[in-house]
Amino acid sequence: MRKIPVIYILGYLSIALLGLPLDGNIPSPPSEIREIVEIEKETPIQTIAIWMAIYAYAFYKTAINPTQIFSEIQFPRSLKLLTLLFLISAMWSPPNTGNISSILQILGSIFISLALTKNFNCNEENLFKLVQIGSATNLGINLIAILIFPGSTIGFDGRWAGAVANPNFLGALAFLCAMSSIATYALTKGHPFRLFIFLLISGTALVGTGSITSIAAVLAGAAIAVFSATSRLKSNERLAVSLLALGIAIVSILAVYLNAETILKAVGRDSGATGRGIIWLSAIDLISQKPLFGYGMGADTLNTGALPWATHFHNSYLSVGVATGLSGILILLWFLIRQLLLAIKYKELQISKVHGAIITSIAIYCLAEAPLYLARNPVWILLLTSTFAFNQSIYFKGKKTYASPK
């Protein structure tokens, strides 16, 4: 019987346990919007112990041979620089923002992503399959909790919050499951029915949470993945698929435009993007006051004057800007654009098409949510996984070999 490496098990758990109450007590979502201003709760000791054990082992696996890992995976300079700037910004961040815990978790998420990528040795399909199964397990637990305990897992606005007690987080989990499923299918050409089942689970959660951001990001990623797949078709077939996709896109945009108010009302939203406009203006004002290096890690707490119930800026670009200034925003854009250009450059690699779709969908997701540098956030995990897997493939492509390292 083949022995399963410990890092695989811990990697699976690090995704399957994302956001779940490890003390066994399912927290109820707020009964009204004012209660979103949460009273800081102590993290259960078992939760701290489990996550620190996962991160410590990942650090150990990474530290065994750091030179080989960082040379093979080619940690993108832009992401490395942004991470360094973000961590250093803790030196001038607002007081009482729990920076030590945040730093440990950010580094932990990077280490476990590096360790998993290294251990899968260019077998990207198995890496994404691990993420797929882990996220589907997490979604399954949340959906079962909604069925059994609807009173404590559905918010005051009717949106599914699940065992994680947060509709947006549950939507992010569905986004992770959907994109990792698309990636697994694209890399393995597995059975379509398997893809259908995972997309059904993800789609059910997406509809229940009413997370427009996650839905838009998944649709964008899926569209790019389908379009990329047409590169193997004959020119007339590719033209037919492209015209069909364009027609669907135009009809969808017109339908949304002509029925915007009805759609927003149906999902319990308003034309002000649920208050995001106010938060974004507040973030822009903060950036203008400290444009170079921002207010430091944990600066999301500074938005309370604009909208007290909002716990972050709901935009990664603005959130990074408030924390690290325009310097951070420029590095983030450099990273995203550079990854897309590399995906185009190495388009003969199947992972390139997958990575391009994932990066684009995350870039869209970041317009209305702020998942970056939140260690236990599904979208952050997806970004790290795809980036490290893609850059490792580029390394072996440059070495003129696809053989797995020994």
KOLMIBA-721433 format. One record per residue (C-alpha): residue number from 1; x, y, z. Coordinates in Angstrom, 3 decimals, padded with zeros to 6 digits. Example, Ala and Ser with C-alpha at 12.3 -4.5 7.8 and 13.67 -1.06 7.14 Angstrom:
BEGIN
(1; (012.300; -004.500; 007.800))
(2; (013.670; -001.060; 007.140))
END
This chain:
BEGIN
(1; (000.000; 000.000; 000.000))
(2; (001.399; 003.361; -001.025))
(3; (002.231; 005.617; 001.894))
(4; (000.629; 009.071; 001.713))
(5; (003.115; 011.857; 002.615))
(6; (002.254; 013.841; 005.734))
(7; (002.405; 017.118; 003.810))
(8; (-000.402; 015.882; 001.517))
(9; (-002.625; 015.149; 004.506))
(10; (-001.847; 018.503; 006.120))
(11; (-002.370; 020.268; 002.792))
(12; (-005.794; 018.673; 002.478))
(13; (-006.693; 019.630; 006.061))
(14; (-005.476; 023.204; 005.567))
(15; (-008.195; 023.612; 002.916))
(16; (-010.896; 021.303; 004.293))
(17; (-010.812; 023.180; 007.638))
(18; (-010.737; 026.741; 006.262))
(19; (-013.052; 028.935; 008.316))
(20; (-014.703; 026.034; 010.159))
(21; (-015.291; 026.265; 013.932))
(22; (-012.807; 023.690; 015.205))
(23; (-014.223; 023.919; 018.729))
(24; (-017.464; 022.340; 017.470))
(25; (-019.653; 025.381; 018.160))
(26; (-021.303; 026.782; 015.027))
(27; (-021.485; 030.577; 015.410))
(28; (-024.724; 032.214; 014.300))
(29; (-024.519; 034.899; 011.624))
(30; (-025.569; 038.439; 012.691))
(31; (-029.300; 038.913; 013.211))
(32; (-029.033; 042.402; 011.732))
(33; (-026.449; 044.429; 009.898))
(34; (-025.297; 046.418; 012.948))
(35; (-024.129; 043.256; 014.627))
(36; (-021.543; 042.714; 011.903))
(37; (-019.355; 044.909; 014.099))
(38; (-018.154; 041.857; 015.962))
(39; (-016.866; 041.874; 019.477))
(40; (-013.388; 040.398; 019.278))
(41; (-013.621; 036.766; 020.330))
(42; (-010.781; 034.694; 021.640))
(43; (-009.623; 032.018; 019.226))
(44; (-010.109; 028.552; 020.774))
(45; (-006.815; 026.989; 021.836))
(46; (-007.452; 023.867; 019.732))
(47; (-007.822; 026.032; 016.625))
(48; (-004.504; 027.740; 017.310))
(49; (-002.813; 024.404; 018.009))
(50; (-004.074; 022.741; 014.795))
(51; (-003.091; 025.603; 012.500))
(52; (000.289; 026.172; 014.146))
(53; (001.070; 022.450; 013.785))
(54; (000.194; 022.559; 010.069))
(55; (002.280; 025.690; 009.498))
(56; (005.228; 024.422; 011.564))
(57; (005.472; 021.202; 009.547))
(58; (005.176; 023.139; 006.288))
(59; (008.005; 025.423; 007.425))
(60; (010.093; 022.370; 008.296))
(61; (009.532; 020.835; 004.845))
(62; (010.423; 024.137; 003.186))
(63; (013.487; 024.788; 005.356))
(64; (015.030; 021.349; 004.674))
(65; (016.276; 022.478; 001.282))
(66; (015.289; 026.131; 000.736))
(67; (017.763; 026.695; -002.104))
(68; (016.262; 023.919; -004.229))
(69; (012.676; 024.899; -003.465))
(70; (013.094; 028.595; -004.219))
(71; (015.149; 027.938; -007.353))
(72; (012.748; 025.374; -008.823))
(73; (009.512; 027.102; -007.954))
(74; (010.846; 030.542; -008.880))
(75; (008.857; 032.532; -006.314))
(76; (007.913; 035.550; -008.502))
(77; (010.000; 038.592; -007.596))
(78; (006.956; 040.848; -007.644))
(79; (005.014; 038.671; -005.194))
(80; (008.120; 038.255; -003.051))
(81; (008.646; 042.032; -002.957))
(82; (004.987; 042.736; -002.152))
(83; (005.021; 040.145; 000.637))
(84; (008.208; 041.648; 002.091))
(85; (006.736; 045.166; 001.934))
(86; (003.513; 043.958; 003.537))
(87; (005.353; 042.248; 006.401))
(88; (007.700; 045.185; 006.973))
(89; (004.707; 047.541; 007.072))
(90; (003.850; 045.996; 010.452))
(91; (006.502; 048.363; 011.833))
(92; (004.265; 051.406; 011.232))
(93; (000.830; 049.797; 011.444))
(94; (-001.998; 050.901; 013.776))
(95; (-001.725; 049.585; 017.375))
(96; (-003.570; 046.503; 018.600))
(97; (-004.074; 044.919; 015.184))
(98; (-002.698; 041.455; 016.019))
(99; (000.224; 041.715; 013.624))
(100; (002.297; 038.877; 015.081))
(101; (-000.524; 036.406; 014.521))
(102; (-001.125; 037.800; 011.010))
(103; (002.565; 037.522; 010.091))
(104; (002.761; 033.907; 011.270))
(105; (-000.367; 032.966; 009.345))
(106; (000.717; 034.727; 006.134))
(107; (004.105; 033.013; 006.221))
(108; (002.438; 029.719; 007.135))
(109; (000.124; 029.845; 004.111))
(110; (003.103; 030.576; 001.832))
(111; (005.189; 027.767; 003.324))
(112; (002.474; 025.143; 002.974))
(113; (001.819; 026.186; -000.641))
(114; (005.546; 025.971; -001.394))
(115; (005.901; 022.587; 000.327))
(116; (002.911; 021.117; -001.540))
(117; (004.099; 022.416; -004.905))
(118; (007.571; 020.987; -004.331))
(119; (006.268; 017.590; -003.238))
(120; (003.959; 017.242; -006.247))
(121; (006.963; 017.780; -008.535))
(122; (005.277; 019.359; -011.574))
(123; (002.201; 017.124; -011.285))
(124; (-000.095; 020.148; -011.297))
(125; (-003.174; 018.052; -011.944))
(126; (-002.750; 016.228; -008.622))
(127; (-002.042; 019.472; -006.782))
(128; (-005.272; 021.030; -008.046))
(129; (-007.109; 017.763; -007.372))
(130; (-006.031; 017.999; -003.718))
(131; (-007.366; 021.585; -003.560))
(132; (-010.557; 020.471; -005.301))
(133; (-011.263; 017.628; -002.887))
(134; (-010.342; 019.721; 000.158))
(135; (-012.589; 022.624; -000.825))
(136; (-015.450; 020.278; -001.791))
(137; (-015.175; 018.619; 001.641))
(138; (-015.368; 022.044; 003.299))
(139; (-018.363; 023.046; 001.174))
(140; (-020.063; 019.730; 001.956))
(141; (-019.717; 020.333; 005.691))
(142; (-021.159; 023.839; 005.284))
(143; (-024.092; 022.674; 003.151))
(144; (-024.913; 019.866; 005.603))
(145; (-024.812; 022.404; 008.446))
(146; (-027.277; 024.590; 006.520))
(147; (-029.645; 021.639; 006.099))
(148; (-029.464; 020.563; 009.753))
(149; (-029.167; 023.946; 011.470))
(150; (-030.845; 026.480; 009.151))
(151; (-031.622; 028.835; 012.022))
(152; (-027.974; 029.344; 012.909))
(153; (-026.438; 029.112; 009.421))
(154; (-028.650; 031.466; 007.372))
(155; (-028.254; 035.216; 007.848))
(156; (-030.898; 037.840; 008.545))
(157; (-030.913; 038.715; 004.822))
(158; (-031.586; 035.121; 003.731))
(159; (-028.045; 034.521; 002.478))
(160; (-026.405; 031.222; 003.387))
(161; (-023.612; 031.726; 005.908))
(162; (-022.937; 028.061; 006.665))
(163; (-020.772; 026.774; 009.489))
(164; (-018.239; 029.510; 008.661))
(165; (-020.924; 032.106; 009.604))
(166; (-020.053; 034.365; 006.660))
(167; (-021.786; 034.368; 003.230))
(168; (-018.833; 036.026; 001.480))
(169; (-016.379; 033.493; 002.909))
(170; (-018.668; 030.626; 001.879))
(171; (-018.843; 032.190; -001.585))
(172; (-015.045; 032.311; -001.678))
(173; (-014.923; 028.601; -000.800))
(174; (-017.320; 027.887; -003.680))
(175; (-015.085; 029.976; -005.959))
(176; (-012.053; 027.933; -004.864))
(177; (-013.866; 024.643; -005.476))
(178; (-015.176; 025.706; -008.888))
(179; (-011.851; 027.020; -010.213))
(180; (-009.802; 024.084; -008.863))
(181; (-012.349; 021.714; -010.461))
(182; (-012.044; 023.486; -013.818))
(183; (-008.243; 023.373; -013.474))
(184; (-008.249; 019.656; -012.619))
(185; (-010.490; 018.823; -015.572))
(186; (-008.406; 020.941; -017.981))
(187; (-005.159; 019.282; -016.854))
(188; (-006.395; 015.682; -016.647))
(189; (-009.241; 015.580; -019.195))
(190; (-011.138; 013.554; -016.619))
(191; (-014.735; 012.438; -016.845))
(192; (-017.163; 015.346; -017.473))
(193; (-019.597; 013.916; -014.915))
(194; (-017.009; 014.396; -012.152))
(195; (-016.608; 018.025; -013.177))
(196; (-020.389; 018.415; -013.227))
(197; (-020.735; 017.125; -009.644))
(198; (-018.107; 019.505; -008.265))
(199; (-019.535; 022.454; -010.205))
(200; (-023.011; 021.543; -008.953))
(201; (-021.778; 021.671; -005.343))
(202; (-020.022; 024.983; -005.995))
(203; (-022.965; 026.447; -007.912))
(204; (-025.425; 025.522; -005.170))
(205; (-023.294; 027.326; -002.595))
(206; (-022.792; 030.336; -004.876))
(207; (-026.520; 030.764; -005.443))
(208; (-027.292; 030.292; -001.747))
(209; (-024.746; 032.861; -000.613))
(210; (-025.796; 035.391; -003.234))
(211; (-022.134; 036.391; -003.556))
(212; (-022.153; 038.371; -006.800))
(213; (-018.372; 038.823; -006.635))
(214; (-017.692; 035.077; -006.485))
(215; (-020.268; 034.314; -009.187))
(216; (-018.789; 036.920; -011.560))
(217; (-015.242; 035.680; -010.929))
(218; (-016.175; 032.026; -011.535))
(219; (-018.026; 032.873; -014.762))
(220; (-015.067; 034.926; -015.998))
(221; (-012.589; 032.163; -015.169))
(222; (-014.764; 029.505; -016.785))
(223; (-015.222; 031.621; -019.920))
(224; (-011.467; 032.110; -020.309))
(225; (-010.842; 028.393; -019.727))
(226; (-013.373; 027.477; -022.425))
(227; (-011.951; 030.053; -024.827))
(228; (-008.423; 028.725; -024.218))
(229; (-009.595; 025.214; -024.982))
(230; (-010.679; 026.338; -028.463))
(231; (-007.027; 026.810; -029.439))
(232; (-006.966; 023.107; -030.365))
(233; (-009.951; 023.405; -032.682))
(234; (-009.887; 024.121; -036.368))
(235; (-010.230; 027.760; -037.375))
(236; (-013.904; 027.479; -038.396))
(237; (-014.787; 025.589; -035.199))
(238; (-012.919; 028.139; -033.096))
(239; (-014.761; 030.967; -034.848))
(240; (-018.119; 029.312; -034.176))
(241; (-017.356; 028.836; -030.475))
(242; (-016.020; 032.403; -030.192))
(243; (-019.119; 033.879; -031.822))
(244; (-021.372; 031.808; -029.579))
(245; (-019.472; 032.942; -026.475))
(246; (-019.582; 036.563; -027.667))
(247; (-023.325; 036.306; -028.290))
(248; (-023.957; 034.861; -024.827))
(249; (-021.801; 037.596; -023.265))
(250; (-023.670; 040.395; -025.102))
(251; (-027.087; 038.986; -024.201))
(252; (-026.010; 038.526; -020.554))
(253; (-024.657; 042.075; -020.296))
(254; (-027.823; 043.540; -021.845))
(255; (-030.023; 041.424; -019.558))
(256; (-028.139; 042.619; -016.488))
(257; (-028.099; 046.241; -017.685))
(258; (-031.813; 046.347; -018.464))
(259; (-032.813; 044.566; -015.269))
(260; (-030.134; 045.797; -012.860))
(261; (-032.513; 047.023; -010.168))
(262; (-034.604; 043.838; -010.295))
(263; (-031.522; 041.617; -010.065))
(264; (-030.022; 043.570; -007.179))
(265; (-033.325; 043.496; -005.311))
(266; (-033.652; 039.749; -005.862))
(267; (-030.270; 039.068; -004.243))
(268; (-030.823; 041.563; -001.450))
(269; (-028.400; 044.205; -002.710))
(270; (-028.583; 047.876; -003.645))
(271; (-027.114; 050.015; -006.398))
(272; (-024.474; 051.261; -003.972))
(273; (-022.840; 047.802; -003.921))
(274; (-023.948; 047.226; -000.318))
(275; (-022.118; 050.305; 000.929))
(276; (-018.886; 049.544; -000.885))
(277; (-018.922; 052.921; -002.629))
(278; (-018.654; 054.688; 000.729))
(279; (-015.840; 052.396; 001.877))
(280; (-013.897; 052.818; -001.372))
(281; (-014.065; 056.622; -001.143))
(282; (-012.774; 056.352; 002.427))
(283; (-009.879; 054.140; 001.253))
(284; (-008.960; 056.551; -001.554))
(285; (-008.930; 059.409; 000.940))
(286; (-006.645; 057.441; 003.287))
(287; (-004.252; 056.575; 000.444))
(288; (-004.065; 060.238; -000.582))
(289; (-002.923; 061.134; 002.938))
(290; (-000.109; 058.560; 003.019))
(291; (000.529; 057.732; -000.655))
(292; (004.045; 056.286; -000.456))
(293; (003.984; 053.400; 002.053))
(294; (000.518; 053.622; 003.596))
(295; (-000.599; 052.941; 007.151))
(296; (000.841; 049.451; 007.589))
(297; (-000.530; 045.958; 008.079))
(298; (-003.916; 045.845; 009.774))
(299; (-004.972; 049.227; 008.386))
(300; (-008.414; 047.824; 007.498))
(301; (-009.484; 048.927; 010.967))
(302; (-009.225; 052.544; 009.761))
(303; (-012.381; 052.256; 007.640))
(304; (-014.723; 052.176; 010.634))
(305; (-015.384; 055.902; 010.369))
(306; (-016.851; 055.459; 006.885))
(307; (-019.100; 052.471; 007.549))
(308; (-018.876; 051.046; 011.086))
(309; (-020.149; 047.547; 010.223))
(310; (-017.568; 046.973; 007.463))
(311; (-014.537; 045.005; 008.664))
(312; (-012.402; 045.614; 005.562))
(313; (-012.295; 047.712; 002.371))
(314; (-013.895; 045.131; 000.041))
(315; (-011.273; 045.799; -002.638))
(316; (-007.808; 044.229; -002.614))
(317; (-006.213; 047.001; -004.624))
(318; (-007.437; 049.679; -002.224))
(319; (-006.770; 047.484; 000.815))
(320; (-003.167; 046.921; -000.275))
(321; (-002.923; 050.644; -001.051))
(322; (-004.069; 051.693; 002.420))
(323; (-001.621; 049.218; 004.007))
(324; (001.426; 049.796; 001.773))
(325; (000.626; 052.902; -000.299))
(326; (000.852; 053.324; -004.049))
(327; (004.072; 051.301; -003.894))
(328; (002.082; 048.209; -002.960))
(329; (-000.612; 048.805; -005.589))
(330; (001.996; 049.134; -008.360))
(331; (003.776; 045.940; -007.273))
(332; (000.458; 044.064; -007.110))
(333; (-000.467; 045.197; -010.638))
(334; (003.042; 044.281; -011.810))
(335; (002.589; 040.785; -010.390))
(336; (-000.831; 040.212; -012.004))
(337; (000.168; 041.599; -015.415))
(338; (003.486; 039.730; -015.385))
(339; (001.762; 036.418; -014.622))
(340; (-000.703; 036.944; -017.467))
(341; (002.106; 037.794; -019.888))
(342; (004.019; 034.666; -018.851))
(343; (000.876; 032.566; -019.323))
(344; (000.644; 033.901; -022.880))
(345; (004.370; 033.386; -023.502))
(346; (004.258; 029.727; -022.418))
(347; (000.839; 029.039; -023.936))
(348; (001.960; 025.592; -025.146))
(349; (001.937; 024.448; -021.505))
(350; (-001.523; 023.344; -020.404))
(351; (-000.941; 024.861; -016.955))
(352; (-000.566; 028.265; -018.650))
(353; (-004.189; 028.262; -019.787))
(354; (-005.348; 027.253; -016.332))
(355; (-003.162; 029.848; -014.608))
(356; (-004.272; 032.614; -016.965))
(357; (-007.925; 031.865; -016.209))
(358; (-007.307; 031.739; -012.454))
(359; (-005.279; 034.974; -012.331))
(360; (-007.919; 036.803; -014.378))
(361; (-010.773; 035.555; -012.201))
(362; (-008.900; 036.524; -009.017))
(363; (-008.126; 039.974; -010.448))
(364; (-011.881; 040.429; -010.973))
(365; (-012.698; 039.026; -007.527))
(366; (-010.312; 041.526; -005.943))
(367; (-012.366; 044.425; -007.313))
(368; (-015.069; 043.869; -004.692))
(369; (-013.376; 041.741; -002.006))
(370; (-010.018; 041.812; -000.198))
(371; (-008.674; 038.232; 000.081))
(372; (-004.956; 038.935; -000.362))
(373; (-002.649; 038.370; 002.601))
(374; (-005.429; 036.793; 004.640))
(375; (-003.776; 033.474; 005.427))
(376; (-006.894; 031.355; 005.797))
(377; (-008.746; 032.836; 002.831))
(378; (-009.712; 030.450; -000.012))
(379; (-008.879; 032.925; -002.795))
(380; (-005.428; 033.645; -001.345))
(381; (-004.743; 029.895; -001.213))
(382; (-005.838; 029.539; -004.859))
(383; (-003.547; 032.399; -005.912))
(384; (-000.506; 030.858; -004.192))
(385; (-001.223; 027.335; -005.442))
(386; (-001.661; 028.372; -009.076))
(387; (001.281; 030.784; -009.051))
(388; (003.792; 028.351; -007.551))
(389; (002.646; 025.451; -009.759))
(390; (002.848; 027.589; -012.895))
(391; (006.262; 029.027; -012.086))
(392; (007.662; 025.595; -011.265))
(393; (006.513; 024.384; -014.696))
(394; (008.244; 027.356; -016.321))
(395; (011.468; 026.435; -014.508))
(396; (011.501; 022.902; -015.910))
(397; (010.452; 024.201; -019.305))
(398; (013.551; 026.436; -019.233))
(399; (015.649; 023.405; -018.285))
(400; (014.295; 021.642; -021.390))
(401; (012.822; 018.842; -019.337))
(402; (009.462; 017.957; -017.857))
(403; (010.898; 015.229; -015.654))
(404; (010.056; 015.438; -011.981))
(405; (013.033; 016.270; -009.766))
(406; (014.363; 013.483; -007.577))
END
